[in-house]
């Protein structure tokens, strides 16, 4: 009875190990696929991370966030996030005094046709367009950064799945070996050991 229970537990472990191996393979595929897509899509934008005067013109906190990537092509998730949050957003805030696209657009929409045609109205319309374009590009870059993060998580999960599979396989085979010895002991057969096999 004990041997049968050991076999049941051991085979369950082996099946779980097989499941983890499949899951690890799929997660590895997701990691590679997402990584390649993020690299291809970001590289297609042909953006170089700011350096020199472009970097020094930013507030200190933004400079610190961008400095590790200065002058490099923007082709990774962390670079895309840094560029979106510390370069595009910094320029948007500088241009609008910290106001969002929604706030500026609301001000412009509330103007009369005469006010929109005035120099102040045209200036506000230009700012509205700038913030819209900046918000759109920033959103796209942050989507890329989010997918890159998902790819990284998939990579770590794949490693965990493979480690779990190896552990379960080892435990499963040890359990089956133990069950066999229990059956031999119950049947009165001598357990096969390395020393007996050698002789």
C-alpha positions, 0 to 999 in steps of 0.5 A, a space after each residue: 500500500 505504501 509503495 503504491 502511494 509513493 508511486 502515485 506521488 512520484 508520478 504526479 511529481 513527474 507529470 508536474 515536472 513535464 508541465 513546468 518544462 512545457 511552461 518554461 519553453 513557452 515562457 522562454 519563447 515569450 521572452 525572446 519574442 517580446 525582446 526582439 519586437 521591442 528592440 525592432 520597434 524602438 530601433 525603428 524610431 531612430 532616437 538617440 538618448 540625449 547627451 551634452 547640451 540637450 542633457 544639461 538643459 534638463 532639471 537635475 533629477 531628469 539628468 540623473 535618470 538619463 545620464 546612464 543612457 546618454 548618447 546610446 540608441 534608444 532600443 530597450 525598455 528602460 531607455 524608452 521609459 527614461 526618455 518618455 518620463 525624463 525627456 519628453 515629459 520634462 519638455 512638455 512641463 517646461 512648455 506648459 508650465 506643468 499643465 497637461 494636454 487636457 488642461 490646455 486643450 480645455 482652455 483652447 476649446 473654451 475660447 471664442 473664434 475671435 480669441 482663437 484667431 488672436 496671437 494668444 489663441 494661435 500660441 495656445 493652439 500650437 502648445 496644444 498640438 505640441 502637448 498632444 504629439 508629446 503625449 502620444 509619443 510618450 504613451 507609445 514609448 511607455 507601452 514599449 517599456 511595459 512590454 519589455 518589462 513583461 518580457 523580463 518577467 517571462 524570462 525569470 519565470 522561465 528560469 523558475 519553471 525549469 528549476 522547479 521541473 528539475 527538482 520535481 523530476 529528481 524527487 519523482 525518480 527518487 520516489 519511484 526508486 524508493 517505491 520499488 525497494 519497498 515492493 522488493 522488501 515486501 516480496 522478500 527480495 533482496 534490495 539491489 545495491 551498487 555493491 551487489 550489482 558490482 559483484 
